[in-house]
């Protein structure tokens, strides 16, 4: 599969995750989000940037939901609930958010 972004073809897996991590940029994120039916807000970007930072700068860590809530709470000034982050990424912040962040697909079960 592939998506078109700014005249460039970006290869994706069958489930829509980027094949090449280096193909990601904010325009690619917006295109993936649009395909997912999500309009990105500042809070979305906070989560996307957090997920990318954890993966790229913390030994390819893909945090589970509990860690995400705790860490994002530090960014937002108060800990969000699961409901708060699922409003942003209805198909799971650690999975759908990871897709939009251009990171590899998470294959673990559960999330808490």
Secondary structure, 3 states (H helix, E strand, C coil): CEEEECCEEEEECCCCCECCHHHCCHHHHHHHHHHCCCCCCHHHHHHHHHHHHHHHHCCCCCCCHHHHHHHHHHHHCCCCCHHHHHHHCCCCCCCHHHHHCCCCCCCCCCCC
